[in-house]
Amino acid sequence: MKIKFQFKMAVRNIIQKSLDVFRRLMIFLKFPHIWTCFIILIFAAVALLVSYQLNTLNESYWSSIFANLFAGLLTGFVICIIGSIKQISIFKMKEKRKWLSHLSEMILDYLSYHHKILSLRFDKFDGNEDVFELIYETGSRANWVNEEIIQSSFSKILSFNTIRYCKKNFDYDALALCNEYRELHEKLEMVDIDCPSSKAIIKYFESVNWLLWRLNSEVRKAIDDLDIRLSGIQKSII
């Protein structure tokens, strides 16, 4: 039974990775540079074939002309490839920067709500609806950040997997942390029943707050790094 489950998971991972590759390929094929490369490569192949055929017919003059044409097209192909790589790199960096900026905004929104919770002072929750709404909204915003990372991994627009990206670059495993956010949600749902103190409520957020605060710090560093790299690559000649 265990082997069968592992086999299913392995197949699912292979299919998911294949779909990710296909999705990225379709995104990159939208670049004009890529199609230009294909066209140049086709013309270069035709020029080489014509040059070879003319050479076999002892038409050395015309053969050399098409050989030179092939050489020129090959040079153009190399330049176009370099330009394509540059454009794709710029696209990927801008794409990541845009998504990371949105993620950071969501975290800052949560942190602003959490800051309001820190100002709460009571020994026992008295059922105040405004306070309960604030507590619940803060928890929801924390969960939304984690959900954003998970749901964005299914986006057909993004060329990268957000779950793997955050895990690799920020040591933030959104899937593994689902239980953490679920537990927080369950505790907050019971606030009007358990009637905890404000200190206890703040304690509920302690783990999640640290995770999101650290994540935002890493995200901001990544954005700054992307800004530096974008500035450098956009100033390059090719």
N, C-alpha and C positions, 0 to 999 in steps of 0.2 A: 504493500500500500504506500509506504514511504517512498519507494523507488519510483512508483507511478506518479506520485505527486511531484517529485523532483524533476521527472522527465517533462511533465506538463509545464512546470515553471520555467525550465530551460527552453522549451519550445516557444513559450510566451515571450521570454526575453529576446530570443532570436527574431521573432516576428516584430516585436516592438522596435528593436534596433534597426531592422530592415526598413520599417515604415519611417523611422526618423531620418535615415539616410536618403530615402526616396523623397521625403518632404523637403529636405535641405537641397537636394539636387534640383527639384522643381523650382524652388525659390531662386537658386543661382542661375538657372536657365533663362530667367526673365531679364538678365543683364544683357544689354546690347553688345558689350565687349565679347561675351561668350559666343554669340552667334557670328560676330565678325571673325573671330578666331576660326570657327568651323568653315566659314566661306573661304577665307584665305587658305586654309589647309586643303580644301577641295581643289581650288585653283592651282595650288602648288603641286598637288599630286597629278593633276591633268597636264601641267606644264612639263613635269618630269617624265611622264609617260610619252608625251608627244616628242620630247627631245630624244628619248631613247629610240622610239620608232623611226624618227628621221635619221638618226645616226646609223641604224641598221640598213637604211636605204642610201647611205653614203651622201646624205644631204647635210654635210658638216656645217655649212653656214647657218642654215635655219635651225639646225640642232643646237648650235651654240647660242643662238638668240633665245630659244626656249629654255636652255640651261641657265642663262643669265636671268631670265624671267623667274625661273624657279628659285634661284638664289635670292632675288629681291623679295619674292613672296615669303620665302623662309625667314628672312630677316624681319619682315613685317609681322609675321606670325609670332616670332619670339618677342618683339616689342609689344604686340597686342596681348600676349599671354601675361607679360609683366604688368601691363596696364590693368588687365582683368583681375589679377591677384591683388593689386592695389585697391581697385574699386570694391572687390568682395571684402577685403580686410576693413576698409572704411565702413562699408555697410554693416558688417557684423559688429564692429565696435560701437557704431551709432545706435544700432539695435539694442545691444546690451546696455548701453548708457541710458537709453530711454526707459527700458524696463526697470533698471536698477533705480533710476530717479523716482519712478512711480512707486516702487517698493519702499524706498526711503520715506516718501511722503506718507505712505500708509503707516509706517512705523512711528513717524513723528506725530501723526494724528493720534495713534494709541498712547504715546508717551504724554501728550498734552492732557488726555483724559486721565491717565494714571496720576499725573501731577495733582489733579483735583482731588483724587482719592486720598492722597497723602495729607490733605488738609482736613480730612474728616476726623472728628473727635467725639466719640461716644463709647460708653461702657457696654451698651447693649443696643442692637438695632431695634428701632421702635416701629418699623413698618412704613417709614416715610417713603412715599412713592417716588419722589424726585431723587432721593438718595439711592433707592433700589435701581431706578432707571440708569443713573450714573454708573453704578457698579456693574450692571449687566451690559451696558453699552461699552464699557471699558474692556470687559472680557470678550465681547463680540469682536471688537476691533483687533484685539490680540489674535484671535482665531482667524480673522480675515487675512492677516498677513501670511500665516502658514498656509491657508487655503489658496491664496494667490500664487504662491510658489508651486503648489501641487497642480492646480488647475491650468496654470500657464504652460505646464509641460505637455499639455494636450493641444496647445495652440497650433493652428496651421499657418500662422503668420510668422512666428518666431523660428529662427534657424538653429536654435540650441535648446537643449533640455534643461529647464530651470531647476529641476530637482537635483540632477547630477551636478549642475554648475554650482549651486549653493553648497552642496555637500563637499565638492572638491576644493572650491576656492574659499569658502567661509566656515568649513567644518560645521555646517548646519544641515542636519538630516530631517527634512520636513516630514517625511513618512514616519520615521521613528518617533518623532515628537508629537504625533497626532494624539497619543494617549495622554501626554502632558496637558494639552489644550482641552481634551475631553474631561479630564479630572477637574480642571479649573472651572469648566462650564457646569459640571455637576455640583461643585461646591457653591457656585454663585446662585444656582437655582434654589438652593436650600437656605439662602440667607434669611428670607422672610419667615422660615420655619425654625431654624437653629438660633436666629437672633444673636450672631456673634458680635464681638466688639470691633471697633474700627481697626485696632491693631491686628486682630485676627484676620480681618478682610484684607488688609495690606499684606499680611503674611501669605495669603492665598496666591497673590500675584508675584511673590518674590522670585520664584524659579523662572516663570515665563518672562517677567520683566527683565531679568538678567540676560536671558537668551536673546530677546529682541533688542535690548540696548547694545549688546555685543555685536549682533548681526548688523545693526545700523551703522556702527562704527566701521565694520569691515566693508560694508556697502559703500560708504562715503570714500573710503580709501580706494576702492576699486574704481569709483567714478572719477576721482582725481587722477588716477593712473591712466584711465582711458582718455581723459582730456589731454594729458601730456603726449600720449601715443598718437592721438588724432592730430594734434597740432604738428607733430613731427612728420607724420606720413603725408599730410596734406601739403607740406612745404617741399616735399621731394619733387624732383624734376619729372619723373615718369609717373 
